[in-house]
């Protein structure tokens, strides 16, 4: 059970970081345009 929770936490963390990168790149492209 603890291992499952750790894996779930890892996936949510990586998803948040990917989402943050997408938002930053979108903002950067809007500023460049």
Backbone as a ProteinNet text record, in pm:
[ID]
protein_1_A
[PRIMARY]
XXXXXXXXXXXXXXXXXXXXXXXXXXXXXXXXX
[TERTIARY]
83.7	0	87.4	192.7	281.6	352.7	391.5	460.2	366.1	239.9	141.6	125.4	120.2	104.4	224.7	343.9	466.3	466	424.3	419	316.8	202.7	99.1	148.8	218.8	273	375.4	459.6	561.4	495.6	390.8	324.1	255.9	194.9	129.2	232.2	348.5	455	505.6	529.6	581.5	476.5	349.8	243.3	238.3	254.6	253.8	371.8	488.8	606.7	589.6	531.8	507.9	408.3	304.3	204.6	268.7	356	425.4	512.5	581.6	667.8	582.3	468.3	379.2	329.6	291.8	242.3	353.3	474.2	585.8	618.8	621.2	655	545.3	421	310.4	321.2	351.2	367.6	485.7	594	713.4	681.9	607.3	574.6	481.1	390.4	300.6	379.3	478.1	559.9	644.4	698.3	781	699	575	489.4	439.6
-120.3	0	125.6	123.1	239.2	260.1	149.3	158.3	219	178.1	231.4	381.6	425.3	567.6	646.5	590.6	658.3	672.2	566.6	571.2	675.5	679.5	776	918.2	939.3	1071.5	1111.7	1016.2	1044.3	1085	1012.6	1044	1180.6	1214.3	1344.7	1456.8	1434.4	1535	1556.9	1448.7	1461.7	1526.7	1496.4	1557.4	1707.6	1748.3	1890.4	1961.3	1898.6	1963.1	1976	1874.4	1880	1991.4	2002.2	2107.1	2244.2	2258.8	2385.8	2423.4	2325.9	2352	2396	2331.9	2368.5	2511.6	2548.4	2684.3	2786	2755.9	2849.1	2868.3	2760.5	2772	2848.8	2829.6	2902.2	3051.3	3085.6	3226.3	3286.9	3212.3	3262.3	3288.1	3198.9	3217.4	3337.3	3359.5	3475	3604.3	3605.4	3725.1	3752	3645.4	3662.6	3716.2	3673.8	3720.8	3860.9
0	0	0	79.1	85.8	-47.4	-111.3	-241.1	-345.6	-343.2	-438	-418.8	-293.2	-263.5	-312.8	-295.7	-340.8	-492.6	-562.3	-709.1	-753.8	-684.7	-719.7	-697	-587.5	-556.4	-661.8	-703.1	-804.8	-936.6	-976.3	-1102.9	-1096.7	-982.3	-971.3	-973.4	-910.5	-911	-1052.8	-1127.3	-1263.7	-1353.8	-1331.2	-1410.7	-1385.4	-1258.4	-1225.4	-1289.9	-1289	-1348.1	-1499.4	-1562.9	-1708	-1738.8	-1656.3	-1676.5	-1659.8	-1560.9	-1538.4	-1657.2	-1714.3	-1830.6	-1949.3	-1968.7	-2079.7	-2062.7	-1940.2	-1914.1	-1935.7	-1888.2	-1904.3	-2051.5	-2128.4	-2271.1	-2345.1	-2304.3	-2368.1	-2337.4	-2212.7	-2176.3	-2250.9	-2262.3	-2331.4	-2478.8	-2541.7	-2683.6	-2701.3	-2606.3	-2616.1	-2601.3	-2513.3	-2492.7	-2617.1	-2677.8	-2797.3	-2913.9	-2923.3	-3032.9	-2998.2
[MASK]
+++++++++++++++++++++++++++++++++

